[in-house]
Amino acid sequence: MLIVSLIWIYVIITTYLIGYGFLTSMSYWPGMHIRKGKDCKKKYKTQNKKSYIVAGLVLTTVYAQIFSLFTGVGLYANFLMVLICLIIAVYYREELLCDFRTTVSMLASTKEWIVYLLVFLVMAYGTSHGIMHYDSDLYHAQAIRWIEEYGVVKGLGNLHVRLAYNSSSFALSALYSLKFLGKQSYHVMAGFFALMLAWLCVDIKDVVRRKHIIVSDFARITAIYYLFTIFDEMVAPASDYYLSTIVFYVIIQWLDLNVKHEKSYLPYIQLSLLAIYAITIKLSAAPMILLCIIPIYKLFHERTAEKMRAFGLSIVSALIIVLPFLIRNIVISGWILYPVTMFDFFGFGFEIPKNVAKYDALEISTYGKGFTDVEELANISLKEWINTWFNGLGTMHKAVIGLDIISIAIFVACLIYFIIVAIGENDKTSIKLPDKKVFDISHRSVLNLADFLTISATLLGCLVFWFFSAPLIRYGVVYVYLTPAVIIGRMLIHLFNHSGEGLKKIVLKVCVVLFCLWMLYKGFNIVMEDRVRFNAKYLVAQQDYGKYEVSSYTLNGVKFYYPVEGDRIGYDAFPSSPKDMTGEIELMGTNIRTGFRSLQED
């Protein structure tokens, strides 16, 4: 726990400085400003300090991926990163000092720092030990070690096909693993992403101050529930946790902007870039790109030269986030989006054979649908696999899937209503509705509803994409939970806002009491469950990867390891594969750095 806390402090300092430098400079870019009046321009000021850290996480991830294209991500990568941070600190020293004093003064006056510190310590404790994810000892640990030691190696996916599941989160984990210190490779970044989400969820306390509920409160409650479910697992560097926490973060922040009727398009651009970053963590987040519709509309609604420059700079920023990820994909697997084989542009000698990639994609889908045999899934109907999949879910997940179906119906109804209202506004005609007090059809409300529908459509797009690709709950739990929280939550708020004042007060008090009781219940369960795993040494150190009995084989004089039983091997036995690959692959040269080539026929 102590070591996790110290590494997190290092992460906070470096990501805050890098994020601060980027977001501050971004507010000065052409077109990235708020227009006040005819000739007055005002720089957008980031209000949420967590945004600097999250922006820094994106940039350090991109940095680690770029660095990995040339060499291993270790001591030199950290040294250069610290040097960059020092330059930013010196250049923005006055602004940073002022910002620091303001933040300290605000936290001291409200005593909020106690809450944030408590959350920090609880999350650090959870990250110090727990249940290591099966896939982390299968290939996550090995993927991170390859990045630490070699960066990127051609055709690495031929050695272990799962190493071709390139996730940008592995590069970030390698950057902050601090393996060069010689103790162990620390895996603290999944927990850190969870910390960022937990700090964002602390704002749920504002319900008492504002005396009403907003839609992002429902998303926060859902996120808190998710954090409870992964508390004993976030010790593992699994990409699922990175993805879910970052999607929760993006949607909650976006809903906050929607409620505030934020006029500046800059924060929407920043969140869109964060959504694109989520895709580099896991391809299942691809529909998150739909969120870009909102800032694109805001930029093109009044097509000025400045807004077009802002659009161009946003495209460049998105490419900077995506390109290192795509290049790593190509080098590791020979495919731009492995295991997708429709984009066959290259034909490199180290390319994973097409039939292997196709089978791998089918296997992922098969496993997600509740089957273990690819041939078995190919011979059954859609109705049959859906029944098998649904029956295999727990009671809680069955209930939430039911809410997802209700959410789809509500979304369709809202979309039809929006189209009718939007047409009416464009035609400048009055629309007769049941209750003019309830249905506000002002231009601002129409745009606000359009933003909300875009957010909802994005979540539904992610949900549908997940369901028809690989509907394993842990792959898409964030979409399963968030969709009803956002859509049904907004309907409940609509009813709440148009209730009597007396009823509002009663409902609010009941909700606050129930939430507090629920938090106490979940907290008690966490304590009781952790008693079994408690070990005093984890108050200082962090639990390491698993240890397994291994055997070995050689390729071109290089020794490789594989597990004696099962397919997991952990971190220490390196380099490794799930089985003896003799006769299936070969080195492209005399050493590992030259890469791997498959001997299988395509």
Rosetta blueprint (number, residue, H / E / L):
1 M L
2 L H
3 I H
4 V H
5 S H
6 L H
7 I H
8 W H
9 I H
10 Y H
11 V H
12 I H
13 I H
14 T H
15 T H
16 Y H
17 L H
18 I H
19 G H
20 Y H
21 G H
22 F H
23 L H
24 T H
25 S H
26 M H
27 S L
28 Y L
29 W L
30 P L
31 G L
32 M L
33 H E
34 I E
35 R E
36 K E
37 G L
38 K L
39 D L
40 C E
41 K E
42 K E
43 K E
44 Y L
45 K L
46 T L
47 Q L
48 N L
49 K L
50 K H
51 S H
52 Y H
53 I H
54 V H
55 A H
56 G H
57 L H
58 V H
59 L H
60 T H
61 T H
62 V H
63 Y H
64 A H
65 Q H
66 I H
67 F H
68 S H
69 L L
70 F L
71 T L
72 G L
73 V L
74 G L
75 L H
76 Y H
77 A H
78 N H
79 F H
80 L H
81 M H
82 V H
83 L H
84 I H
85 C H
86 L H
87 I H
88 I H
89 A H
90 V H
91 Y H
92 Y L
93 R H
94 E H
95 E H
96 L H
97 L H
98 C H
99 D H
100 F H
101 R H
102 T H
103 T H
104 V H
105 S H
106 M H
107 L H
108 A H
109 S H
110 T H
111 K L
112 E H
113 W H
114 I H
115 V H
116 Y H
117 L H
118 L H
119 V H
120 F H
121 L H
122 V H
123 M H
124 A H
125 Y H
126 G H
127 T H
128 S H
129 H L
130 G L
131 I L
132 M L
133 H L
134 Y H
135 D H
136 S H
137 D H
138 L H
139 Y H
140 H H
141 A H
142 Q H
143 A H
144 I H
145 R H
146 W H
147 I H
148 E H
149 E H
150 Y L
151 G L
152 V L
153 V L
154 K L
155 G L
156 L H
157 G H
158 N H
159 L L
160 H L
161 V H
162 R H
163 L H
164 A H
165 Y L
166 N L
167 S L
168 S H
169 S H
170 F H
171 A H
172 L H
173 S H
174 A H
175 L H
176 Y L
177 S L
178 L L
179 K H
180 F H
181 L H
182 G L
183 K L
184 Q L
185 S L
186 Y L
187 H L
188 V L
189 M H
190 A H
191 G H
192 F H
193 F H
194 A H
195 L H
196 M H
197 L H
198 A H
199 W H
200 L H
201 C H
202 V H
203 D H
204 I H
205 K H
206 D H
207 V H
208 V H
209 R H
210 R H
211 K L
212 H L
213 I L
214 I L
215 V H
216 S H
217 D H
218 F H
219 A H
220 R H
221 I H
222 T H
223 A H
224 I H
225 Y H
226 Y H
227 L H
228 F H
229 T H
230 I H
231 F L
232 D L
233 E L
234 M L
235 V L
236 A L
237 P L
238 A L
239 S H
240 D H
241 Y H
242 Y H
243 L H
244 S H
245 T H
246 I H
247 V H
248 F H
249 Y H
250 V H
251 I H
252 I H
253 Q H
254 W H
255 L H
256 D H
257 L H
258 N H
259 V H
260 K H
261 H L
262 E L
263 K L
264 S L
265 Y L
266 L H
267 P H
268 Y H
269 I H
270 Q H
271 L H
272 S H
273 L H
274 L H
275 A H
276 I H
277 Y H
278 A H
279 I H
280 T H
281 I H
282 K L
283 L H
284 S H
285 A H
286 A H
287 P H
288 M H
289 I H
290 L H
291 L H
292 C H
293 I H
294 I H
295 P H
296 I H
297 Y H
298 K H
299 L H
300 F H
301 H H
302 E L
303 R L
304 T L
305 A H
306 E H
307 K H
308 M H
309 R H
310 A H
311 F H
312 G H
313 L H
314 S H
315 I H
316 V H
317 S H
318 A H
319 L H
320 I H
321 I H
322 V H
323 L H
324 P H
325 F H
326 L H
327 I H
328 R H
329 N H
330 I H
331 V H
332 I H
333 S H
334 G L
335 W L
336 I L
337 L L
338 Y L
339 P L
340 V L
341 T L
342 M L
343 F L
344 D L
345 F L
346 F L
347 G L
348 F L
349 G L
350 F L
351 E L
352 I L
353 P L
354 K H
355 N H
356 V H
357 A H
358 K H
359 Y H
360 D H
361 A H
362 L H
363 E H
364 I H
365 S H
366 T H
367 Y H
368 G H
369 K L
370 G L
371 F L
372 T L
373 D L
374 V H
375 E H
376 E H
377 L H
378 A H
379 N L
380 I L
381 S L
382 L H
383 K H
384 E H
385 W H
386 I H
387 N H
388 T H
389 W H
390 F H
391 N H
392 G L
393 L L
394 G L
395 T H
396 M H
397 H H
398 K H
399 A H
400 V H
401 I H
402 G H
403 L H
404 D H
405 I H
406 I H
407 S H
408 I H
409 A H
410 I H
411 F H
412 V H
413 A H
414 C H
415 L H
416 I H
417 Y H
418 F H
419 I H
420 I H
421 V H
422 A H
423 I H
424 G H
425 E H
426 N H
427 D L
428 K L
429 T L
430 S L
431 I L
432 K L
433 L L
434 P L
435 D L
436 K L
437 K L
438 V L
439 F L
440 D L
441 I L
442 S L
443 H H
444 R H
445 S H
446 V H
447 L H
448 N H
449 L H
450 A H
451 D H
452 F H
453 L H
454 T H
455 I H
456 S H
457 A H
458 T H
459 L H
460 L H
461 G H
462 C H
463 L H
464 V H
465 F H
466 W H
467 F H
468 F H
469 S H
470 A L
471 P L
472 L L
473 I H
474 R H
475 Y H
476 G H
477 V H
478 V H
479 Y H
480 V H
481 Y H
482 L H
483 T H
484 P H
485 A H
486 V H
487 I H
488 I H
489 G H
490 R H
491 M H
492 L H
493 I H
494 H H
495 L H
496 F H
497 N H
498 H L
499 S L
500 G L
501 E H
502 G H
503 L H
504 K H
505 K H
506 I H
507 V H
508 L H
509 K H
510 V H
511 C H
512 V H
513 V H
514 L H
515 F H
516 C H
517 L H
518 W H
519 M H
520 L H
521 Y H
522 K H
523 G H
524 F H
525 N H
526 I H
527 V H
528 M H
529 E H
530 D H
531 R H
532 V H
533 R H
534 F L
535 N L
536 A H
537 K H
538 Y H
539 L H
540 V L
541 A L
542 Q L
543 Q L
544 D L
545 Y L
546 G L
547 K L
548 Y L
549 E L
550 V E
551 S E
552 S E
553 Y E
554 T E
555 L E
556 N L
557 G L
558 V E
559 K E
560 F E
561 Y E
562 Y E
563 P E
564 V L
565 E L
566 G L
567 D L
568 R L
569 I L
570 G L
571 Y L
572 D L
573 A L
574 F L
575 P L
576 S E
577 S L
578 P L
579 K L
580 D L
581 M L
582 T E
583 G L
584 E L
585 I E
586 E E
587 L E
588 M L
589 G L
590 T L
591 N L
592 I H
593 R H
594 T H
595 G L
596 F E
597 R E
598 S E
599 L L
600 Q L
601 E L
602 D L
